[in-house]
Amino acid sequence: MRQLVFFDYAFCFSYVAAVLLLPFETSRLQLVLLGFVAGLFVDIFYNTAGANAAATTLIAYLRPSIITLLTPQRGYDERQVLTLRSMGFGWFISYLGILTLIHHFVLFMLEASDWGLFFQVILKVLASIIFTNTVIIILQFFRKE
């Protein structure tokens, strides 16, 4: 996926789906460890000195809080899996949007390491959110349940 870049602004970070689509009952410790390992592997191949590990670890840590924030009034079914089909389009887009926004903002700000590049970072974040979420949603249609 490293080569999927549009106009040097929209980057595809579909590896975040490895953390975002884990089962509801995954513990926060497991999420953080898996997030760190996934981000570290990407850092090794992208040569980004820990930026992906930091951003992915953060969203893994925040994931249970975001799920709680987005909990419908009737709650979640115990057997429900975190997919587009089972959660509904609106919920799934909100969930992906919030966590990919956090991930991409942290990642691009760490890479830029300069608040003077804030508006360029925001443009990259928005373009990459659209690109990443589109790829994750397309992949949901190929998922077998």
Secondary structure, DSSP 8 states (H G I E B T S, - for coil): -TT-EETTTEE--GGGHHHHTS-TT--HHHHHHHHHHHHHHHHHHHT-TTHHHHHHHHHHHHHHHHHHHT--TT---TT--SSHHHH-HHHHHHHHHHHHHHHHHHHHHHHH--GGGHHHHHHHHHHHHHHHHHHHHHHHTT---
